Amino acid sequence: MPYATDGVAFSLEMLGWGLFLSIAALFVASAFGRDRLQRAIRWLFITFGILSLLSVVGYATESPLISLGFIAWGPVLSAILILLTILFYAAQNTKDWIP
């Protein structure tokens, strides 16, 4: 089966969504933190990164930790996107905005 848990396609997806995206989220978290909104975005990125990494560990050990990825990739990522939209919209109306 091409999309079984022991298949190549699922393994590549876990590498992309689980490992690489979580590392990227942990690194980008340091770019935010000036005000309250940015601190919330920073902590959401950190939460996303940790939950995604735990999901990869769950996949590698075949434990229930794999379900943490669905929390990270669903509600946490949605919250990050909403807050980033608010931040960029607010920045667009100030002099800090760089087109």
mmCIF file as gemmi writes it, N, C-alpha and C atoms, coordinates in Angstrom:
data_model
loop_
_atom_site.group_PDB
_atom_site.id
_atom_site.type_symbol
_atom_site.label_atom_id
_atom_site.label_alt_id
_atom_site.label_comp_id
_atom_site.label_asym_id
_atom_site.label_entity_id
_atom_site.label_seq_id
_atom_site.pdbx_PDB_ins_code
_atom_site.Cartn_x
_atom_site.Cartn_y
_atom_site.Cartn_z
_atom_site.occupancy
_atom_site.B_iso_or_equiv
_atom_site.pdbx_formal_charge
_atom_site.auth_seq_id
_atom_site.auth_asym_id
_atom_site.pdbx_PDB_model_num
ATOM 1 N N . MET Axp A 1 ? 0.849 -1.175 0 1 0 ? 1 A 1
ATOM 2 C CA . MET Axp A 1 ? 0 0 0 1 0 ? 1 A 1
ATOM 3 C C . MET Axp A 1 ? 0.893 1.237 0 1 0 ? 1 A 1
ATOM 4 N N . PRO Axp A 2 ? 0.62 2.168 -0.879 1 0 ? 2 A 1
ATOM 5 C CA . PRO Axp A 2 ? 1.507 3.322 -1 1 0 ? 2 A 1
ATOM 6 C C . PRO Axp A 2 ? 1.44 4.272 0.196 1 0 ? 2 A 1
ATOM 7 N N . TYR Axp A 3 ? 0.352 4.252 0.943 1 0 ? 3 A 1
ATOM 8 C CA . TYR Axp A 3 ? 0.229 5.206 2.043 1 0 ? 3 A 1
ATOM 9 C C . TYR Axp A 3 ? 0.071 4.509 3.388 1 0 ? 3 A 1
ATOM 10 N N . ALA Axp A 4 ? 0.607 3.328 3.533 1 0 ? 4 A 1
ATOM 11 C CA . ALA Axp A 4 ? 0.591 2.631 4.813 1 0 ? 4 A 1
ATOM 12 C C . ALA Axp A 4 ? 1.625 3.27 5.74 1 0 ? 4 A 1
ATOM 13 N N . THR Axp A 5 ? 1.491 3.02 7.025 1 0 ? 5 A 1
ATOM 14 C CA . THR Axp A 5 ? 2.404 3.648 7.986 1 0 ? 5 A 1
ATOM 15 C C . THR Axp A 5 ? 3.843 3.176 7.819 1 0 ? 5 A 1
ATOM 16 N N . ASP Axp A 6 ? 4.043 2.058 7.164 1 0 ? 6 A 1
ATOM 17 C CA . ASP Axp A 6 ? 5.411 1.603 6.914 1 0 ? 6 A 1
ATOM 18 C C . ASP Axp A 6 ? 5.833 1.847 5.456 1 0 ? 6 A 1
ATOM 19 N N . GLY Axp A 7 ? 5.084 2.696 4.751 1 0 ? 7 A 1
ATOM 20 C CA . GLY Axp A 7 ? 5.377 2.986 3.354 1 0 ? 7 A 1
ATOM 21 C C . GLY Axp A 7 ? 6.297 4.179 3.185 1 0 ? 7 A 1
ATOM 22 N N . VAL Axp A 8 ? 6.835 4.3 1.993 1 0 ? 8 A 1
ATOM 23 C CA . VAL Axp A 8 ? 7.767 5.385 1.681 1 0 ? 8 A 1
ATOM 24 C C . VAL Axp A 8 ? 7.062 6.734 1.661 1 0 ? 8 A 1
ATOM 25 N N . ALA Axp A 9 ? 5.871 6.8 1.087 1 0 ? 9 A 1
ATOM 26 C CA . ALA Axp A 9 ? 5.157 8.08 0.976 1 0 ? 9 A 1
ATOM 27 C C . ALA Axp A 9 ? 4.836 8.651 2.36 1 0 ? 9 A 1
ATOM 28 N N . PHE Axp A 10 ? 4.393 7.806 3.263 1 0 ? 10 A 1
ATOM 29 C CA . PHE Axp A 10 ? 4.073 8.28 4.608 1 0 ? 10 A 1
ATOM 30 C C . PHE Axp A 10 ? 5.344 8.683 5.355 1 0 ? 10 A 1
ATOM 31 N N . SER Axp A 11 ? 6.42 7.951 5.142 1 0 ? 11 A 1
ATOM 32 C CA . SER Axp A 11 ? 7.69 8.306 5.781 1 0 ? 11 A 1
ATOM 33 C C . SER Axp A 11 ? 8.184 9.665 5.307 1 0 ? 11 A 1
ATOM 34 N N . LEU Axp A 12 ? 8.066 9.922 4.003 1 0 ? 12 A 1
ATOM 35 C CA . LEU Axp A 12 ? 8.474 11.225 3.479 1 0 ? 12 A 1
ATOM 36 C C . LEU Axp A 12 ? 7.595 12.343 4.017 1 0 ? 12 A 1
ATOM 37 N N . GLU Axp A 13 ? 6.311 12.076 4.169 1 0 ? 13 A 1
ATOM 38 C CA . GLU Axp A 13 ? 5.423 13.084 4.73 1 0 ? 13 A 1
ATOM 39 C C . GLU Axp A 13 ? 5.774 13.378 6.191 1 0 ? 13 A 1
ATOM 40 N N . MET Axp A 14 ? 6.114 12.337 6.933 1 0 ? 14 A 1
ATOM 41 C CA . MET Axp A 14 ? 6.512 12.549 8.329 1 0 ? 14 A 1
ATOM 42 C C . MET Axp A 14 ? 7.825 13.325 8.413 1 0 ? 14 A 1
ATOM 43 N N . LEU Axp A 15 ? 8.726 13.092 7.479 1 0 ? 15 A 1
ATOM 44 C CA . LEU Axp A 15 ? 9.958 13.883 7.465 1 0 ? 15 A 1
ATOM 45 C C . LEU Axp A 15 ? 9.657 15.345 7.173 1 0 ? 15 A 1
ATOM 46 N N . GLY Axp A 16 ? 8.8 15.592 6.19 1 0 ? 16 A 1
ATOM 47 C CA . GLY Axp A 16 ? 8.486 16.971 5.812 1 0 ? 16 A 1
ATOM 48 C C . GLY Axp A 16 ? 7.682 17.708 6.855 1 0 ? 16 A 1
ATOM 49 N N . TRP Axp A 17 ? 6.516 17.15 7.216 1 0 ? 17 A 1
ATOM 50 C CA . TRP Axp A 17 ? 5.628 17.811 8.168 1 0 ? 17 A 1
ATOM 51 C C . TRP Axp A 17 ? 6.136 17.671 9.592 1 0 ? 17 A 1
ATOM 52 N N . GLY Axp A 18 ? 6.731 16.562 9.91 1 0 ? 18 A 1
ATOM 53 C CA . GLY Axp A 18 ? 7.141 16.315 11.283 1 0 ? 18 A 1
ATOM 54 C C . GLY Axp A 18 ? 8.494 16.881 11.631 1 0 ? 18 A 1
ATOM 55 N N . LEU Axp A 19 ? 9.513 16.465 10.909 1 0 ? 19 A 1
ATOM 56 C CA . LEU Axp A 19 ? 10.872 16.834 11.285 1 0 ? 19 A 1
ATOM 57 C C . LEU Axp A 19 ? 11.28 18.205 10.749 1 0 ? 19 A 1
ATOM 58 N N . PHE Axp A 20 ? 11.243 18.372 9.444 1 0 ? 20 A 1
ATOM 59 C CA . PHE Axp A 20 ? 11.778 19.602 8.851 1 0 ? 20 A 1
ATOM 60 C C . PHE Axp A 20 ? 10.942 20.837 9.201 1 0 ? 20 A 1
ATOM 61 N N . LEU Axp A 21 ? 9.629 20.707 9.158 1 0 ? 21 A 1
ATOM 62 C CA . LEU Axp A 21 ? 8.776 21.859 9.479 1 0 ? 21 A 1
ATOM 63 C C . LEU Axp A 21 ? 8.878 22.221 10.961 1 0 ? 21 A 1
ATOM 64 N N . SER Axp A 22 ? 9.044 21.221 11.83 1 0 ? 22 A 1
ATOM 65 C CA . SER Axp A 22 ? 9.17 21.525 13.25 1 0 ? 22 A 1
ATOM 66 C C . SER Axp A 22 ? 10.487 22.233 13.551 1 0 ? 22 A 1
ATOM 67 N N . ILE Axp A 23 ? 11.552 21.815 12.904 1 0 ? 23 A 1
ATOM 68 C CA . ILE Axp A 23 ? 12.835 22.504 13.086 1 0 ? 23 A 1
ATOM 69 C C . ILE Axp A 23 ? 12.746 23.938 12.571 1 0 ? 23 A 1
ATOM 70 N N . ALA Axp A 24 ? 12.104 24.118 11.424 1 0 ? 24 A 1
ATOM 71 C CA . ALA Axp A 24 ? 11.926 25.469 10.88 1 0 ? 24 A 1
ATOM 72 C C . ALA Axp A 24 ? 11.095 26.335 11.824 1 0 ? 24 A 1
ATOM 73 N N . ALA Axp A 25 ? 10.044 25.765 12.406 1 0 ? 25 A 1
ATOM 74 C CA . ALA Axp A 25 ? 9.193 26.526 13.333 1 0 ? 25 A 1
ATOM 75 C C . ALA Axp A 25 ? 9.967 26.928 14.584 1 0 ? 25 A 1
ATOM 76 N N . LEU Axp A 26 ? 10.801 26.048 15.09 1 0 ? 26 A 1
ATOM 77 C CA . LEU Axp A 26 ? 11.583 26.39 16.277 1 0 ? 26 A 1
ATOM 78 C C . LEU Axp A 26 ? 12.593 27.492 15.982 1 0 ? 26 A 1
ATOM 79 N N . PHE Axp A 27 ? 13.163 27.495 14.792 1 0 ? 27 A 1
ATOM 80 C CA . PHE Axp A 27 ? 14.099 28.562 14.442 1 0 ? 27 A 1
ATOM 81 C C . PHE Axp A 27 ? 13.39 29.888 14.184 1 0 ? 27 A 1
ATOM 82 N N . VAL Axp A 28 ? 12.239 29.858 13.526 1 0 ? 28 A 1
ATOM 83 C CA . VAL Axp A 28 ? 11.538 31.107 13.207 1 0 ? 28 A 1
ATOM 84 C C . VAL Axp A 28 ? 10.893 31.717 14.452 1 0 ? 28 A 1
ATOM 85 N N . ALA Axp A 29 ? 10.711 30.935 15.491 1 0 ? 29 A 1
ATOM 86 C CA . ALA Axp A 29 ? 10.11 31.458 16.725 1 0 ? 29 A 1
ATOM 87 C C . ALA Axp A 29 ? 10.933 32.597 17.319 1 0 ? 29 A 1
ATOM 88 N N . SER Axp A 30 ? 12.238 32.554 17.117 1 0 ? 30 A 1
ATOM 89 C CA . SER Axp A 30 ? 13.087 33.614 17.68 1 0 ? 30 A 1
ATOM 90 C C . SER Axp A 30 ? 12.919 34.951 16.97 1 0 ? 30 A 1
ATOM 91 N N . ALA Axp A 31 ? 12.253 34.977 15.835 1 0 ? 31 A 1
ATOM 92 C CA . ALA Axp A 31 ? 12.048 36.23 15.104 1 0 ? 31 A 1
ATOM 93 C C . ALA Axp A 31 ? 10.915 37.064 15.68 1 0 ? 31 A 1
ATOM 94 N N . PHE Axp A 32 ? 10.131 36.501 16.574 1 0 ? 32 A 1
ATOM 95 C CA . PHE Axp A 32 ? 8.974 37.194 17.123 1 0 ? 32 A 1
ATOM 96 C C . PHE Axp A 32 ? 9.182 37.42 18.622 1 0 ? 32 A 1
ATOM 97 N N . GLY Axp A 33 ? 8.611 38.51 19.132 1 0 ? 33 A 1
ATOM 98 C CA . GLY Axp A 33 ? 8.681 38.713 20.565 1 0 ? 33 A 1
ATOM 99 C C . GLY Axp A 33 ? 8.662 40.144 21.042 1 0 ? 33 A 1
ATOM 100 N N . ARG Axp A 34 ? 8.401 41.1 20.165 1 0 ? 34 A 1
ATOM 101 C CA . ARG Axp A 34 ? 8.422 42.499 20.606 1 0 ? 34 A 1
ATOM 102 C C . ARG Axp A 34 ? 7.22 42.871 21.455 1 0 ? 34 A 1
ATOM 103 N N . ASP Axp A 35 ? 6.037 42.499 21.037 1 0 ? 35 A 1
ATOM 104 C CA . ASP Axp A 35 ? 4.83 42.864 21.772 1 0 ? 35 A 1
ATOM 105 C C . ASP Axp A 35 ? 4.043 41.598 22.121 1 0 ? 35 A 1
ATOM 106 N N . ARG Axp A 36 ? 2.868 41.809 22.669 1 0 ? 36 A 1
ATOM 107 C CA . ARG Axp A 36 ? 2.051 40.691 23.153 1 0 ? 36 A 1
ATOM 108 C C . ARG Axp A 36 ? 1.646 39.737 22.024 1 0 ? 36 A 1
ATOM 109 N N . LEU Axp A 37 ? 1.26 40.278 20.89 1 0 ? 37 A 1
ATOM 110 C CA . LEU Axp A 37 ? 0.86 39.451 19.756 1 0 ? 37 A 1
ATOM 111 C C . LEU Axp A 37 ? 2.035 38.615 19.252 1 0 ? 37 A 1
ATOM 112 N N . GLN Axp A 38 ? 3.187 39.221 19.146 1 0 ? 38 A 1
ATOM 113 C CA . GLN Axp A 38 ? 4.355 38.489 18.669 1 0 ? 38 A 1
ATOM 114 C C . GLN Axp A 38 ? 4.811 37.435 19.668 1 0 ? 38 A 1
ATOM 115 N N . ARG Axp A 39 ? 4.67 37.71 20.954 1 0 ? 39 A 1
ATOM 116 C CA . ARG Axp A 39 ? 5.011 36.681 21.946 1 0 ? 39 A 1
ATOM 117 C C . ARG Axp A 39 ? 4.063 35.491 21.851 1 0 ? 39 A 1
ATOM 118 N N . ALA Axp A 40 ? 2.803 35.751 21.562 1 0 ? 40 A 1
ATOM 119 C CA . ALA Axp A 40 ? 1.844 34.659 21.371 1 0 ? 40 A 1
ATOM 120 C C . ALA Axp A 40 ? 2.22 33.837 20.144 1 0 ? 40 A 1
ATOM 121 N N . ILE Axp A 41 ? 2.625 34.516 19.073 1 0 ? 41 A 1
ATOM 122 C CA . ILE Axp A 41 ? 3.055 33.813 17.865 1 0 ? 41 A 1
ATOM 123 C C . ILE Axp A 41 ? 4.302 32.986 18.155 1 0 ? 41 A 1
ATOM 124 N N . ARG Axp A 42 ? 5.231 33.566 18.913 1 0 ? 42 A 1
ATOM 125 C CA . ARG Axp A 42 ? 6.455 32.827 19.26 1 0 ? 42 A 1
ATOM 126 C C . ARG Axp A 42 ? 6.127 31.547 20.005 1 0 ? 42 A 1
ATOM 127 N N . TRP Axp A 43 ? 5.256 31.62 21.009 1 0 ? 43 A 1
ATOM 128 C CA . TRP Axp A 43 ? 4.93 30.431 21.79 1 0 ? 43 A 1
ATOM 129 C C . TRP Axp A 43 ? 4.128 29.421 20.994 1 0 ? 43 A 1
ATOM 130 N N . LEU Axp A 44 ? 3.345 29.885 20.056 1 0 ? 44 A 1
ATOM 131 C CA . LEU Axp A 44 ? 2.639 28.944 19.186 1 0 ? 44 A 1
ATOM 132 C C . LEU Axp A 44 ? 3.611 28.224 18.254 1 0 ? 44 A 1
ATOM 133 N N . PHE Axp A 45 ? 4.614 28.933 17.745 1 0 ? 45 A 1
ATOM 134 C CA . PHE Axp A 45 ? 5.627 28.273 16.929 1 0 ? 45 A 1
ATOM 135 C C . PHE Axp A 45 ? 6.415 27.248 17.753 1 0 ? 45 A 1
ATOM 136 N N . ILE Axp A 46 ? 6.745 27.588 18.981 1 0 ? 46 A 1
ATOM 137 C CA . ILE Axp A 46 ? 7.461 26.649 19.844 1 0 ? 46 A 1
ATOM 138 C C . ILE Axp A 46 ? 6.591 25.433 20.142 1 0 ? 46 A 1
ATOM 139 N N . THR Axp A 47 ? 5.32 25.659 20.435 1 0 ? 47 A 1
ATOM 140 C CA . THR Axp A 47 ? 4.393 24.553 20.676 1 0 ? 47 A 1
ATOM 141 C C . THR Axp A 47 ? 4.274 23.672 19.442 1 0 ? 47 A 1
ATOM 142 N N . PHE Axp A 48 ? 4.145 24.303 18.288 1 0 ? 48 A 1
ATOM 143 C CA . PHE Axp A 48 ? 4.055 23.563 17.031 1 0 ? 48 A 1
ATOM 144 C C . PHE Axp A 48 ? 5.296 22.7 16.825 1 0 ? 48 A 1
ATOM 145 N N . GLY Axp A 49 ? 6.461 23.282 17.036 1 0 ? 49 A 1
ATOM 146 C CA . GLY Axp A 49 ? 7.709 22.55 16.829 1 0 ? 49 A 1
ATOM 147 C C . GLY Axp A 49 ? 7.854 21.365 17.759 1 0 ? 49 A 1
ATOM 148 N N . ILE Axp A 50 ? 7.511 21.556 19.024 1 0 ? 50 A 1
ATOM 149 C CA . ILE Axp A 50 ? 7.638 20.464 19.993 1 0 ? 50 A 1
ATOM 150 C C . ILE Axp A 50 ? 6.646 19.352 19.701 1 0 ? 50 A 1
ATOM 151 N N . LEU Axp A 51 ? 5.395 19.711 19.426 1 0 ? 51 A 1
ATOM 152 C CA . LEU Axp A 51 ? 4.393 18.684 19.128 1 0 ? 51 A 1
ATOM 153 C C . LEU Axp A 51 ? 4.732 17.923 17.847 1 0 ? 51 A 1
ATOM 154 N N . SER Axp A 52 ? 5.241 18.607 16.857 1 0 ? 52 A 1
ATOM 155 C CA . SER Axp A 52 ? 5.62 17.941 15.613 1 0 ? 52 A 1
ATOM 156 C C . SER Axp A 52 ? 6.803 16.997 15.817 1 0 ? 52 A 1
ATOM 157 N N . LEU Axp A 53 ? 7.793 17.443 16.601 1 0 ? 53 A 1
ATOM 158 C CA . LEU Axp A 53 ? 8.923 16.564 16.887 1 0 ? 53 A 1
ATOM 159 C C . LEU Axp A 53 ? 8.493 15.336 17.68 1 0 ? 53 A 1
ATOM 160 N N . LEU Axp A 54 ? 7.599 15.527 18.635 1 0 ? 54 A 1
ATOM 161 C CA . LEU Axp A 54 ? 7.089 14.38 19.39 1 0 ? 54 A 1
ATOM 162 C C . LEU Axp A 54 ? 6.309 13.431 18.491 1 0 ? 54 A 1
ATOM 163 N N . SER Axp A 55 ? 5.655 13.973 17.487 1 0 ? 55 A 1
ATOM 164 C CA . SER Axp A 55 ? 4.936 13.132 16.538 1 0 ? 55 A 1
ATOM 165 C C . SER Axp A 55 ? 5.908 12.258 15.735 1 0 ? 55 A 1
ATOM 166 N N . VAL Axp A 56 ? 7.049 12.823 15.36 1 0 ? 56 A 1
ATOM 167 C CA . VAL Axp A 56 ? 8.061 12.041 14.645 1 0 ? 56 A 1
ATOM 168 C C . VAL Axp A 56 ? 8.605 10.931 15.542 1 0 ? 56 A 1
ATOM 169 N N . VAL Axp A 57 ? 8.833 11.253 16.802 1 0 ? 57 A 1
ATOM 170 C CA . VAL Axp A 57 ? 9.278 10.233 17.753 1 0 ? 57 A 1
ATOM 171 C C . VAL Axp A 57 ? 8.219 9.139 17.883 1 0 ? 57 A 1
ATOM 172 N N . GLY Axp A 58 ? 6.958 9.542 17.929 1 0 ? 58 A 1
ATOM 173 C CA . GLY Axp A 58 ? 5.872 8.57 17.993 1 0 ? 58 A 1
ATOM 174 C C . GLY Axp A 58 ? 5.805 7.693 16.769 1 0 ? 58 A 1
ATOM 175 N N . TYR Axp A 59 ? 6.079 8.276 15.609 1 0 ? 59 A 1
ATOM 176 C CA . TYR Axp A 59 ? 6.09 7.489 14.375 1 0 ? 59 A 1
ATOM 177 C C . TYR Axp A 59 ? 7.248 6.496 14.393 1 0 ? 59 A 1
ATOM 178 N N . ALA Axp A 60 ? 8.422 6.946 14.832 1 0 ? 60 A 1
ATOM 179 C CA . ALA Axp A 60 ? 9.598 6.077 14.839 1 0 ? 60 A 1
ATOM 180 C C . ALA Axp A 60 ? 9.463 4.946 15.857 1 0 ? 60 A 1
ATOM 181 N N . THR Axp A 61 ? 8.795 5.204 16.973 1 0 ? 61 A 1
ATOM 182 C CA . THR Axp A 61 ? 8.656 4.188 18.014 1 0 ? 61 A 1
ATOM 183 C C . THR Axp A 61 ? 7.309 3.476 17.974 1 0 ? 61 A 1
ATOM 184 N N . GLU Axp A 62 ? 6.47 3.852 17.015 1 0 ? 62 A 1
ATOM 185 C CA . GLU Axp A 62 ? 5.133 3.278 16.873 1 0 ? 62 A 1
ATOM 186 C C . GLU Axp A 62 ? 4.327 3.397 18.169 1 0 ? 62 A 1
ATOM 187 N N . SER Axp A 63 ? 4.348 4.606 18.73 1 0 ? 63 A 1
ATOM 188 C CA . SER Axp A 63 ? 3.609 4.88 19.96 1 0 ? 63 A 1
ATOM 189 C C . SER Axp A 63 ? 2.478 5.868 19.668 1 0 ? 63 A 1
ATOM 190 N N . PRO Axp A 64 ? 1.579 6.053 20.626 1 0 ? 64 A 1
ATOM 191 C CA . PRO Axp A 64 ? 0.473 6.996 20.418 1 0 ? 64 A 1
ATOM 192 C C . PRO Axp A 64 ? 0.893 8.459 20.311 1 0 ? 64 A 1
ATOM 193 N N . LEU Axp A 65 ? 2.158 8.763 20.51 1 0 ? 65 A 1
ATOM 194 C CA . LEU Axp A 65 ? 2.623 10.152 20.373 1 0 ? 65 A 1
ATOM 195 C C . LEU Axp A 65 ? 2.393 10.696 18.969 1 0 ? 65 A 1
ATOM 196 N N . ILE Axp A 66 ? 2.219 9.822 18.006 1 0 ? 66 A 1
ATOM 197 C CA . ILE Axp A 66 ? 2.011 10.252 16.622 1 0 ? 66 A 1
ATOM 198 C C . ILE Axp A 66 ? 0.77 11.138 16.489 1 0 ? 66 A 1
ATOM 199 N N . SER Axp A 67 ? -0.203 10.947 17.372 1 0 ? 67 A 1
ATOM 200 C CA . SER Axp A 67 ? -1.426 11.753 17.306 1 0 ? 67 A 1
ATOM 201 C C . SER Axp A 67 ? -1.192 13.215 17.681 1 0 ? 67 A 1
ATOM 202 N N . LEU Axp A 68 ? -0.077 13.521 18.347 1 0 ? 68 A 1
ATOM 203 C CA . LEU Axp A 68 ? 0.225 14.918 18.676 1 0 ? 68 A 1
ATOM 204 C C . LEU Axp A 68 ? 0.465 15.753 17.414 1 0 ? 68 A 1
ATOM 205 N N . GLY Axp A 69 ? 0.9 15.107 16.363 1 0 ? 69 A 1
ATOM 206 C CA . GLY Axp A 69 ? 1.114 15.821 15.108 1 0 ? 69 A 1
ATOM 207 C C . GLY Axp A 69 ? -0.162 16.397 14.55 1 0 ? 69 A 1
ATOM 208 N N . PHE Axp A 70 ? -1.251 15.692 14.717 1 0 ? 70 A 1
ATOM 209 C CA . PHE Axp A 70 ? -2.521 16.193 14.193 1 0 ? 70 A 1
ATOM 210 C C . PHE Axp A 70 ? -3.012 17.41 14.982 1 0 ? 70 A 1
ATOM 211 N N . ILE Axp A 71 ? -2.648 17.491 16.246 1 0 ? 71 A 1
ATOM 212 C CA . ILE Axp A 71 ? -2.962 18.695 17.03 1 0 ? 71 A 1
ATOM 213 C C . ILE Axp A 71 ? -2.101 19.858 16.53 1 0 ? 71 A 1
ATOM 214 N N . ALA Axp A 72 ? -0.829 19.579 16.284 1 0 ? 72 A 1
ATOM 215 C CA . ALA Axp A 72 ? 0.077 20.634 15.808 1 0 ? 72 A 1
ATOM 216 C C . ALA Axp A 72 ? -0.309 21.11 14.422 1 0 ? 72 A 1
ATOM 217 N N . TRP Axp A 73 ? -0.604 20.178 13.525 1 0 ? 73 A 1
ATOM 218 C CA . TRP Axp A 73 ? -0.854 20.532 12.131 1 0 ? 73 A 1
ATOM 219 C C . TRP Axp A 73 ? -2.268 21.035 11.9 1 0 ? 73 A 1
ATOM 220 N N . GLY Axp A 74 ? -3.124 20.908 12.885 1 0 ? 74 A 1
ATOM 221 C CA . GLY Axp A 74 ? -4.5 21.38 12.758 1 0 ? 74 A 1
ATOM 222 C C . GLY Axp A 74 ? -4.709 22.681 13.509 1 0 ? 74 A 1
ATOM 223 N N . PRO Axp A 75 ? -5.137 22.599 14.786 1 0 ? 75 A 1
ATOM 224 C CA . PRO Axp A 75 ? -5.479 23.82 15.53 1 0 ? 75 A 1
ATOM 225 C C . PRO Axp A 75 ? -4.301 24.762 15.784 1 0 ? 75 A 1
ATOM 226 N N . VAL Axp A 76 ? -3.128 24.22 16.099 1 0 ? 76 A 1
ATOM 227 C CA . VAL Axp A 76 ? -1.998 25.108 16.405 1 0 ? 76 A 1
ATOM 228 C C . VAL Axp A 76 ? -1.548 25.85 15.148 1 0 ? 76 A 1
ATOM 229 N N . LEU Axp A 77 ? -1.425 25.15 14.038 1 0 ? 77 A 1
ATOM 230 C CA . LEU Axp A 77 ? -1.026 25.811 12.795 1 0 ? 77 A 1
ATOM 231 C C . LEU Axp A 77 ? -2.081 26.816 12.333 1 0 ? 77 A 1
ATOM 232 N N . SER Axp A 78 ? -3.35 26.502 12.535 1 0 ? 78 A 1
ATOM 233 C CA . SER Axp A 78 ? -4.414 27.452 12.184 1 0 ? 78 A 1
ATOM 234 C C . SER Axp A 78 ? -4.319 28.716 13.026 1 0 ? 78 A 1
ATOM 235 N N . ALA Axp A 79 ? -4.041 28.563 14.316 1 0 ? 79 A 1
ATOM 236 C CA . ALA Axp A 79 ? -3.893 29.727 15.195 1 0 ? 79 A 1
ATOM 237 C C . ALA Axp A 79 ? -2.692 30.574 14.784 1 0 ? 79 A 1
ATOM 238 N N . ILE Axp A 80 ? -1.593 29.918 14.41 1 0 ? 80 A 1
ATOM 239 C CA . ILE Axp A 80 ? -0.416 30.654 13.939 1 0 ? 80 A 1
ATOM 240 C C . ILE Axp A 80 ? -0.761 31.472 12.701 1 0 ? 80 A 1
ATOM 241 N N . LEU Axp A 81 ? -1.453 30.854 11.767 1 0 ? 81 A 1
ATOM 242 C CA . LEU Axp A 81 ? -1.792 31.563 10.528 1 0 ? 81 A 1
ATOM 243 C C . LEU Axp A 81 ? -2.728 32.737 10.778 1 0 ? 81 A 1
ATOM 244 N N . ILE Axp A 82 ? -3.685 32.58 11.671 1 0 ? 82 A 1
ATOM 245 C CA . ILE Axp A 82 ? -4.606 33.676 11.993 1 0 ? 82 A 1
ATOM 246 C C . ILE Axp A 82 ? -3.859 34.833 12.652 1 0 ? 82 A 1
ATOM 247 N N . LEU Axp A 83 ? -2.996 34.522 13.619 1 0 ? 83 A 1
ATOM 248 C CA . LEU Axp A 83 ? -2.255 35.584 14.303 1 0 ? 83 A 1
ATOM 249 C C . LEU Axp A 83 ? -1.249 36.258 13.379 1 0 ? 83 A 1
ATOM 250 N N . LEU Axp A 84 ? -0.626 35.491 12.473 1 0 ? 84 A 1
ATOM 251 C CA . LEU Axp A 84 ? 0.271 36.118 11.5 1 0 ? 84 A 1
ATOM 252 C C . LEU Axp A 84 ? -0.483 37.038 10.552 1 0 ? 84 A 1
ATOM 253 N N . THR Axp A 85 ? -1.69 36.659 10.184 1 0 ? 85 A 1
ATOM 254 C CA . THR Axp A 85 ? -2.523 37.52 9.34 1 0 ? 85 A 1
ATOM 255 C C . THR Axp A 85 ? -2.834 38.825 10.053 1 0 ? 85 A 1
ATOM 256 N N . ILE Axp A 86 ? -3.18 38.75 11.321 1 0 ? 86 A 1
ATOM 257 C CA . ILE Axp A 86 ? -3.45 39.956 12.109 1 0 ? 86 A 1
ATOM 258 C C . ILE Axp A 86 ? -2.205 40.819 12.216 1 0 ? 86 A 1
ATOM 259 N N . LEU Axp A 87 ? -1.06 40.183 12.485 1 0 ? 87 A 1
ATOM 260 C CA . LEU Axp A 87 ? 0.195 40.927 12.627 1 0 ? 87 A 1
ATOM 261 C C . LEU Axp A 87 ? 0.575 41.631 11.328 1 0 ? 87 A 1
ATOM 262 N N . PHE Axp A 88 ? 0.506 40.932 10.204 1 0 ? 88 A 1
ATOM 263 C CA . PHE Axp A 88 ? 0.886 41.542 8.934 1 0 ? 88 A 1
ATOM 264 C C . PHE Axp A 88 ? -0.105 42.612 8.501 1 0 ? 88 A 1
ATOM 265 N N . TYR Axp A 89 ? -1.375 42.421 8.789 1 0 ? 89 A 1
ATOM 266 C CA . TYR Axp A 89 ? -2.367 43.444 8.457 1 0 ? 89 A 1
ATOM 267 C C . TYR Axp A 89 ? -2.114 44.709 9.271 1 0 ? 89 A 1
ATOM 268 N N . ALA Axp A 90 ? -1.805 44.551 10.562 1 0 ? 90 A 1
ATOM 269 C CA . ALA Axp A 90 ? -1.525 45.709 11.411 1 0 ? 90 A 1
ATOM 270 C C . ALA Axp A 90 ? -0.229 46.392 10.984 1 0 ? 90 A 1
ATOM 271 N N . ALA Axp A 91 ? 0.764 45.606 10.613 1 0 ? 91 A 1
ATOM 272 C CA . ALA Axp A 91 ? 2.042 46.188 10.195 1 0 ? 91 A 1
ATOM 273 C C . ALA Axp A 91 ? 1.919 46.921 8.866 1 0 ? 91 A 1
ATOM 274 N N . GLN Axp A 92 ? 0.991 46.511 8.043 1 0 ? 92 A 1
ATOM 275 C CA . GLN Axp A 92 ? 0.788 47.148 6.75 1 0 ? 92 A 1
ATOM 276 C C . GLN Axp A 92 ? 0.294 48.583 6.915 1 0 ? 92 A 1
ATOM 277 N N . ASN Axp A 93 ? -0.376 48.852 8.009 1 0 ? 93 A 1
ATOM 278 C CA . ASN Axp A 93 ? -0.928 50.179 8.249 1 0 ? 93 A 1
ATOM 279 C C . ASN Axp A 93 ? 0.007 51.084 9.066 1 0 ? 93 A 1
ATOM 280 N N . THR Axp A 94 ? 1.214 50.666 9.303 1 0 ? 94 A 1
ATOM 281 C CA . THR Axp A 94 ? 2.174 51.478 10.059 1 0 ? 94 A 1
ATOM 282 C C . THR Axp A 94 ? 3.394 51.761 9.196 1 0 ? 94 A 1
ATOM 283 N N . LYS Axp A 95 ? 4.308 52.528 9.742 1 0 ? 95 A 1
ATOM 284 C CA . LYS Axp A 95 ? 5.536 52.845 9.014 1 0 ? 95 A 1
ATOM 285 C C . LYS Axp A 95 ? 6.541 51.719 9.084 1 0 ? 95 A 1
ATOM 286 N N . ASP Axp A 96 ? 6.3 50.713 9.938 1 0 ? 96 A 1
ATOM 287 C CA . ASP Axp A 96 ? 7.233 49.59 10.058 1 0 ? 96 A 1
ATOM 288 C C . ASP Axp A 96 ? 7.121 48.626 8.893 1 0 ? 96 A 1
ATOM 289 N N . TRP Axp A 97 ? 6.089 48.787 8.084 1 0 ? 97 A 1
ATOM 290 C CA . TRP Axp A 97 ? 5.85 47.84 7.006 1 0 ? 97 A 1
ATOM 291 C C . TRP Axp A 97 ? 6.872 47.993 5.903 1 0 ? 97 A 1
ATOM 292 N N . ILE Axp A 98 ? 7.465 46.907 5.489 1 0 ? 98 A 1
ATOM 293 C CA . ILE Axp A 98 ? 8.426 46.912 4.377 1 0 ? 98 A 1
ATOM 294 C C . ILE Axp A 98 ? 7.799 46.142 3.242 1 0 ? 98 A 1
ATOM 295 N N . PRO Axp A 99 ? 7.451 46.799 2.146 1 0 ? 99 A 1
ATOM 296 C CA . PRO Axp A 99 ? 6.789 46.105 1.035 1 0 ? 99 A 1
ATOM 297 C C . PRO Axp A 99 ? 7.697 45.137 0.316 1 0 ? 99 A 1
